[in-house]
């Protein structure tokens, strides 16, 4: 099961509640894990994740751990050595569209660590886009790109 909601000018909490209503879930308890990530504690096999950028919010639901990230294309060379492997950097250096390829790598890494319930505490430099790229769903929404990993 995969449910995706994307809306503009709405809060994360509102979109989460809307998705739960659409899934006919009325009684739920949301807690936070030790890394501060929210989860539904009283319903087995129901996972969600949320991401925001500017005025756009995306909320995803699944029956297995899931992560999502949404961003606008951008290229930040200063971040390469800190968050990217040598293979990823090589891939980006050859790219004909660095902004889009950079952001696809970034959102893949973010969605992966969010699916673990850890977030960037895991260390984005430990996540290799080149190994994950076939396991992640990447889509464009207006001028944004989002990645879903489950």
N, C-alpha and C positions, 0 to 999 in steps of 0.2 A: 504494500500500500504506500502510495506517495501522494500527498496533497500539498499543493503550492498556492499560497495567497500572496499577491503583491498589490500594495495600495500606496497611494501618495497621500500625504497630509493626514496620517493616522499614527497613533502610538503603537508601540510593540504590544502593550497589554490589550488594547482594543482589537488588534488583528489576531492575537492569540485567542481571545474570547470568541471572536467571530468564527475562527476555524474550529474551535471545540464545539460550538453550537452546530456548525455544519456537519460535524461528525456525530451529532446527537449525544454529546457528552455533557452531562449537567453537574455531576458530583465528582469533583477532582480536587486534589490537594497538590499545590506546587511548593516544592522545597528547593533549596540550593545545595549543591554538592560542596566539597571542601575547596573547590576552585572558584566558587561563586556562580556556577552555571545552574540555571533553573531546570527542574525536571518534574514530571508528574509522578508522585510517589505512590498513589493508590490504584493505578491502572497498569497492569502488566502489558508489556510490549506496545506501549504508545510513547513515542519519542517526538520531540519537537525542537526546533532551533529557529532563531530569529537573527536578522541582520538589518542594519539601517545605513543609509548613505543619503546625505542631504535630507530631502523630504520623502524619500522612498523607503518603505519597510517591506521586507519579505519574511514570511513565516512558513515553515515547512513541517509536515507531520509524516511520520513513518512508523512501521511496526518493528523497525530496527534502528540502532543509533544513527543519527543523521546530523550533518552540519551544513550550514549555508553561509555564504559571504557574498556581498554585493558591493561593487566599486565602479567608479568611472575609469576609463583607460588613462593611464599615466605611466611615465617612465622615470624611475628614480635611481640613477646610476649609483648614488651614494649608498644605497641599501644593498647593493649586489653582494659585496664581500661578507656582509653580516648575516644575510638571510638566505643566500643562494649558494648552491654547490658549484664546483668548477664546471661540471657538465651543463648545468642550467645557464651559467654565465656565458659559456661558449655558444649555447643555443641562442641566447638573446643577442649576442654580438653579431651573429649571422642573420638575425631577423630583419625582414623588410618592413615590419610594422612593430617597432619596439614597444610602443604604448600598449597595444592590444596584447601582444605576447607576454609582456611583463605582468599586466593585470590578470591575465588568465593563469599565470603561474602563481601569483599572489593569492587570488581567491581560491585556487585549488588547495594551496597549503593551509590557508585559514579554514576552509570548510572541513578539511581532514582533521585538523587538531580540535576543532569544535565538535566534530562527531565523536571524538574520544572523551569529551566532557572536560577537557583540560585547557583548551585555548592556547594562546601563544606561550604559556608557561612551559609547554612541551619543548619549544625551541623550533622555530620555523626553518632554521638551518639543517635540522635533522630530517626534514620532510623533502623528498625528492619528487618534484613535479614530473620528471621524465618517467618515473615508475608508476605514478598515479594517474597520468593524463587519460588513460583508457578506462579508468574506473570512476571518473567524475563526469557529471552532467553539467555542461556549461551552456548558457543561453544568454541572449541579449534582450534587454528590456529598455526601450528608448535608447538613451546614450550610456546606459549602464550594462555591465556584464555581471552575471551571478553564477556561482558554482554550487552544486549540491553533491555532497559525498555521503554515501550510506553503505 
